[in-house]
Amino acid sequence: RLAEEAGLQGSEGEDFVRLSMIVKHNSAVAQRPTEDHSYHHLGLGLYELGCRANHSCFPNAIWLDAHDGPEGSRLFRSIRSIKKGQEVTNDYLSEHMQP
């Protein structure tokens, strides 16, 4: 139905729906801090490595906006020791549960 509403048919419609689902399930908000300590919403980003991290209710890393990097950059920061070869995990469900 999504592709039909966009006026797309056949493989174009299939590609559109596939891309829409990738963005819906793998995108992250890109933002930068403002002088009043709030955030300016830049849009959504698809981060190749960031969206590959698995969820954990007890993660060993957090995913943050990289305020000193290029606008829209994000980084993982460990919050406890991570051994070589150990999977980096992130609690990405909590951001989806916020009002």
C-alpha positions as CSV (number, residue, x, y, z in Angstrom):
1,R,0.0,0.0,0.0
2,L,2.9,2.4,0.8
3,A,4.3,2.0,-2.7
4,E,0.9,2.5,-4.3
5,E,0.3,5.7,-2.3
6,A,3.7,7.0,-3.7
7,G,2.6,6.1,-7.2
8,L,5.2,3.4,-7.6
9,Q,4.8,0.0,-9.2
10,G,6.7,-3.2,-9.7
11,S,10.4,-3.3,-8.7
12,E,10.4,0.5,-8.1
13,G,7.7,0.0,-5.5
14,E,9.4,-3.0,-3.9
15,D,12.7,-1.0,-3.7
16,F,10.8,1.9,-2.1
17,V,9.2,-0.3,0.5
18,R,12.4,-2.0,1.3
19,L,14.3,1.3,1.8
20,S,11.4,2.7,3.9
21,M,11.6,-0.3,6.2
22,I,15.4,0.0,6.5
23,V,15.1,3.6,7.5
24,K,12.2,2.9,9.9
25,H,14.0,0.1,11.7
26,N,17.7,1.2,11.5
27,S,17.8,5.0,11.5
28,A,18.9,7.2,14.4
29,V,18.2,10.8,15.2
30,A,21.0,13.1,14.4
31,Q,21.1,16.2,16.6
32,R,23.5,18.8,17.9
33,P,23.5,20.7,21.2
34,T,22.4,24.3,21.3
35,E,23.6,27.2,23.5
36,D,20.5,26.7,25.8
37,H,21.5,23.1,26.4
38,S,18.7,21.7,24.3
39,Y,19.2,19.9,21.0
40,H,18.7,20.9,17.4
41,H,17.2,18.1,15.3
42,L,19.2,17.6,12.1
43,G,17.2,14.7,10.8
44,L,17.6,10.9,10.6
45,G,20.8,9.1,9.8
46,L,21.7,5.6,8.7
47,Y,24.9,4.6,10.5
48,E,26.4,1.5,8.9
49,L,28.2,0.3,12.0
50,G,25.9,1.8,14.6
51,C,22.8,0.0,13.4
52,R,24.6,-3.4,13.5
53,A,25.1,-3.3,17.3
54,N,22.9,-5.7,19.1
55,H,20.6,-4.7,22.0
56,S,21.3,-5.5,25.6
57,C,19.4,-4.5,28.7
58,F,22.8,-4.5,30.3
59,P,24.9,-2.9,27.5
60,N,28.7,-2.4,27.6
61,A,28.5,0.8,25.5
62,I,26.3,3.8,24.8
63,W,25.8,5.5,21.4
64,L,26.2,9.2,21.6
65,D,26.2,12.3,19.3
66,A,29.8,13.2,18.6
67,H,29.7,16.9,19.4
68,D,33.3,17.5,18.4
69,G,33.1,15.6,15.1
70,P,31.4,16.4,11.8
71,E,27.7,17.5,12.2
72,G,25.5,14.4,12.6
73,S,28.4,12.1,13.7
74,R,27.8,9.5,16.4
75,L,30.2,7.3,18.4
76,F,30.1,4.4,20.8
77,R,31.6,4.9,24.2
78,S,32.2,2.0,26.5
79,I,30.5,2.1,29.9
80,R,32.3,-0.9,31.2
81,S,35.2,-3.1,30.2
82,I,35.0,-4.7,26.8
83,K,37.4,-7.5,26.1
84,K,39.0,-8.1,22.7
85,G,36.6,-10.0,20.5
86,Q,33.6,-9.3,22.8
87,E,30.5,-8.0,21.2
88,V,29.7,-4.3,21.6
89,T,26.1,-3.9,22.8
90,N,23.8,-1.0,23.2
91,D,20.4,-0.4,24.9
92,Y,18.6,1.0,21.9
93,L,15.1,0.1,23.1
94,S,15.1,2.8,25.8
95,E,15.2,5.6,23.2
96,H,12.1,4.1,21.5
97,M,10.2,3.9,24.7
98,Q,10.6,7.6,25.5
99,P,7.5,9.8,25.1
